[in-house]
Amino acid sequence: MIENPNPHGIPRVIAVGGAKGGVGHSLVAVSVATFLAQLGRKVLLVDAAPRAATLGRSFGVAPEVGSAPPWLPSSFVARGHETVVPNVRLLEVSSELGPHRARATSDPRSLLRASEADVCVLDLGGGVSPRVVDGMLSADVMLTVCTPEPVAVEAVYRFVRHAYARRMRRRLLDLGDDVGLELLRALLVEAGGPPVPAQLARRLAARSAEVAAVAWEEAAALRVRLVVNQSRSRADLDLG
């Protein structure tokens, strides 16, 4: 998953999130962090859930409450501590005092400027809010989770649709393509929300040849890795 950790001193980011709440995001984040630590990597595990941070319970230790580390905005409430797992340091970031405080985690790099970690595992929680989707898109690896039940699979499906639409918006903003942005907004309103990536790309291509190449390029570049949690049979995996 992370073949070349910390290239040129830049920590790699694995973001776990999106999809349905309660399917095991935190379990997967803790497991990935522990596995990488056992390989000798220095891991920063960040609990960036939208409400009170809870990953500390997984390690059976109480967090040390203190001021925000220098790589976090001063408006954040941050709790950091060493864990019982060697090479894993846990940073708990609480946004309880206002939703605007969660915005910094939409760019995981802001958490890592002063970090000596090889890898950051970022637990963003469930849902398709801009905070979660932007945090996932800003990572090197997007990892989402579902259970073998239709409602959880549909939640992953919803996340992929929102992630592609958000990725297209960001790309068009970077290009300064106001016409493409307006076309994207119109299509999303017309569809009543983000359609599947291929369908949205086809609709954009039908309206604008200039946007078509960007649309298909972004569709091809979108990579979401999936963990099917609580799977007990081949049928469960097939459903995922």
C-alpha positions as CSV (number, residue, x, y, z in Angstrom):
1,M,0.0,0.0,0.0
2,I,2.9,2.4,0.9
3,E,5.8,1.1,-1.1
4,N,8.0,4.2,-0.7
5,P,7.3,5.8,2.7
6,N,8.4,9.3,3.5
7,P,10.0,10.2,0.1
8,H,12.1,13.4,0.4
9,G,11.0,13.8,4.0
10,I,7.3,14.1,3.1
11,P,5.1,11.7,5.1
12,R,2.6,9.6,3.1
13,V,-1.1,9.8,4.1
14,I,-3.6,6.9,4.2
15,A,-7.1,8.3,4.8
16,V,-9.8,6.0,6.1
17,G,-13.3,7.4,5.8
18,G,-16.4,7.9,3.7
19,A,-19.2,5.4,3.4
20,K,-21.5,4.4,6.3
21,G,-20.8,5.1,10.0
22,G,-20.4,2.1,12.3
23,V,-18.8,-0.2,9.8
24,G,-15.4,-0.3,11.3
25,H,-13.4,2.7,10.0
26,S,-11.6,3.1,13.3
27,L,-10.8,-0.6,13.6
28,V,-9.3,-0.5,10.1
29,A,-7.3,2.7,10.8
30,V,-5.9,1.2,14.0
31,S,-5.1,-2.1,12.3
32,V,-3.3,-0.4,9.4
33,A,-1.3,1.8,11.7
34,T,-0.3,-1.1,13.9
35,F,0.7,-3.2,10.8
36,L,2.9,-0.4,9.4
37,A,4.5,0.1,12.8
38,Q,5.4,-3.5,13.0
39,L,7.2,-3.1,9.7
40,G,9.4,-0.4,11.3
41,R,7.6,2.7,10.0
42,K,7.0,5.7,12.3
43,V,3.3,6.2,12.2
44,L,1.2,9.2,13.2
45,L,-2.4,8.0,13.7
46,V,-4.8,10.9,13.6
47,D,-8.3,10.7,14.9
48,A,-10.1,13.4,12.9
49,A,-13.6,12.3,13.5
50,P,-16.1,15.2,13.4
51,R,-17.1,14.7,17.0
52,A,-15.2,13.7,20.1
53,A,-12.1,11.6,19.3
54,T,-12.2,8.0,20.6
55,L,-9.3,6.1,19.1
56,G,-7.4,6.4,22.4
57,R,-9.8,3.8,23.9
58,S,-8.4,1.3,21.3
59,F,-5.0,1.5,23.0
60,G,-6.3,1.4,26.6
61,V,-4.5,4.6,27.6
62,A,-5.7,8.1,28.6
63,P,-4.6,11.0,26.3
64,E,-2.4,13.7,27.6
65,V,-4.3,16.9,27.3
66,G,-2.2,19.8,26.1
67,S,-1.9,22.7,23.6
68,A,-2.1,22.1,19.9
69,P,1.1,20.9,18.2
70,P,2.8,23.5,16.0
71,W,1.5,22.0,12.7
72,L,-2.1,22.4,13.8
73,P,-4.1,25.7,13.7
74,S,-4.3,27.3,17.1
75,S,-8.1,27.1,17.0
76,F,-8.0,23.3,17.3
77,V,-8.2,21.3,20.5
78,A,-5.6,18.6,20.1
79,R,-4.6,15.7,22.4
80,G,-1.5,13.8,21.6
81,H,0.2,10.8,23.3
82,E,2.4,7.8,22.8
83,T,0.6,4.5,22.5
84,V,1.4,1.0,23.8
85,V,2.3,0.1,20.2
86,P,5.9,1.0,19.4
87,N,6.3,3.5,16.6
88,V,2.7,4.6,16.8
89,R,1.8,8.1,18.1
90,L,-1.8,9.1,18.4
91,L,-3.1,12.6,17.8
92,E,-6.7,13.2,18.7
93,V,-8.2,16.2,17.1
94,S,-11.5,17.4,18.4
95,S,-13.9,19.6,16.5
96,E,-16.6,19.6,19.1
97,L,-16.5,23.4,19.6
98,G,-17.6,24.2,16.0
99,P,-17.7,22.6,12.5
100,H,-15.3,25.3,11.1
101,R,-12.5,23.8,13.2
102,A,-12.6,20.5,11.2
103,R,-11.6,22.3,8.0
104,A,-7.9,22.0,8.5
105,T,-8.1,18.2,8.3
106,S,-9.4,18.6,4.7
107,D,-5.7,18.8,3.8
108,P,-3.9,16.1,5.8
109,R,-0.5,17.7,4.9
110,S,-1.2,20.5,7.3
111,L,-1.0,17.9,10.1
112,L,2.4,16.7,9.0
113,R,4.6,19.7,8.4
114,A,6.4,19.3,11.8
115,S,6.0,15.6,12.1
116,E,8.8,13.0,11.9
117,A,6.4,10.2,10.8
118,D,6.9,8.1,7.8
119,V,3.2,7.6,7.4
120,C,0.1,9.3,8.6
121,V,-3.1,7.2,9.0
122,L,-6.0,9.6,9.1
123,D,-9.3,8.4,10.5
124,L,-12.0,10.7,9.0
125,G,-15.1,8.8,10.0
126,G,-18.2,8.2,7.8
127,G,-20.3,10.4,5.6
128,V,-19.9,12.5,2.5
129,S,-19.4,15.9,4.0
130,P,-16.9,18.2,2.2
131,R,-14.6,17.7,5.2
132,V,-14.5,14.0,4.8
133,V,-14.4,13.9,1.0
134,D,-11.7,16.6,0.7
135,G,-9.6,14.8,3.4
136,M,-9.9,11.5,1.4
137,L,-9.0,13.2,-1.9
138,S,-6.0,14.9,-0.4
139,A,-4.4,11.6,0.8
140,D,-2.0,9.3,-1.1
141,V,-4.3,6.3,-0.4
142,M,-8.1,6.4,0.0
143,L,-9.4,3.5,2.0
144,T,-13.1,3.1,2.7
145,V,-15.0,0.3,4.5
146,C,-18.2,-1.5,4.2
147,T,-20.0,-4.5,5.6
148,P,-21.7,-7.2,3.5
149,E,-25.1,-5.5,3.6
150,P,-26.9,-3.5,0.9
151,V,-27.1,-0.2,3.0
152,A,-23.3,-0.2,3.6
153,V,-22.5,-1.0,0.0
154,E,-24.8,1.8,-1.2
155,A,-23.0,4.2,1.2
156,V,-19.7,3.3,-0.5
157,Y,-21.4,3.8,-3.9
158,R,-22.6,7.3,-2.7
159,F,-19.1,8.2,-1.5
160,V,-17.5,7.4,-4.9
161,R,-20.0,9.5,-6.7
162,H,-19.4,12.5,-4.3
163,A,-15.6,12.0,-4.5
164,Y,-15.5,12.1,-8.3
165,A,-17.8,15.2,-8.4
166,R,-15.6,16.9,-5.8
167,R,-12.4,15.9,-7.6
168,M,-13.7,17.3,-10.9
169,R,-14.7,20.6,-9.1
170,R,-11.2,20.9,-7.6
171,R,-9.5,20.2,-11.0
172,L,-11.7,22.7,-12.8
173,L,-10.9,25.3,-10.1
174,D,-7.2,24.6,-10.6
175,L,-7.6,25.1,-14.3
176,G,-9.6,28.3,-13.8
177,D,-12.3,26.9,-16.1
178,D,-15.3,28.9,-15.1
179,V,-17.3,27.5,-18.0
180,G,-16.6,23.9,-17.0
181,L,-17.5,24.7,-13.4
182,E,-20.8,26.2,-14.4
183,L,-21.5,23.1,-16.6
184,L,-20.6,20.8,-13.7
185,R,-22.9,22.6,-11.3
186,A,-25.8,22.6,-13.8
187,L,-25.4,18.8,-14.4
188,L,-25.3,18.1,-10.6
189,V,-28.5,20.1,-10.1
190,E,-30.1,18.4,-13.1
191,A,-29.2,15.0,-11.8
192,G,-30.3,15.8,-8.3
193,G,-26.8,15.0,-7.0
194,P,-23.6,13.4,-8.2
195,P,-24.3,10.5,-10.6
196,V,-21.8,7.6,-11.1
197,P,-18.4,8.8,-12.4
198,A,-18.7,7.3,-15.9
199,Q,-22.2,8.8,-16.3
200,L,-21.1,12.2,-15.2
201,A,-18.0,12.1,-17.5
202,R,-20.2,11.1,-20.4
203,R,-22.6,14.0,-19.7
204,L,-19.8,16.5,-19.4
205,A,-18.2,15.2,-22.6
206,A,-21.6,15.6,-24.5
207,R,-21.7,19.2,-23.5
208,S,-18.1,20.3,-23.9
209,A,-15.2,18.7,-25.8
210,E,-12.7,20.8,-23.7
211,V,-14.0,19.4,-20.4
212,A,-14.3,15.8,-21.8
213,A,-10.6,15.0,-21.6
214,V,-10.3,16.3,-18.1
215,A,-13.5,14.3,-17.0
216,W,-12.2,11.0,-18.3
217,E,-8.7,11.6,-17.0
218,E,-10.0,12.3,-13.5
219,A,-12.4,9.3,-13.7
220,A,-9.4,7.0,-14.6
221,A,-7.2,8.5,-11.8
222,L,-9.8,8.0,-9.0
223,R,-8.6,5.1,-6.9
224,V,-10.6,4.0,-3.9
225,R,-9.5,0.9,-2.0
226,L,-12.2,-1.1,-0.2
227,V,-12.2,-3.2,2.9
228,V,-15.2,-5.5,3.3
229,N,-15.4,-5.8,7.1
230,Q,-17.3,-8.6,9.0
231,S,-17.1,-10.9,5.9
232,R,-17.5,-14.5,6.8
233,S,-18.1,-16.2,3.4
234,R,-17.3,-15.8,-0.3
235,A,-20.8,-14.5,-0.8
236,D,-20.1,-11.7,1.6
237,L,-17.0,-10.7,-0.4
238,D,-18.9,-11.0,-3.7
239,L,-21.5,-8.6,-2.3
240,G,-18.8,-6.1,-1.5
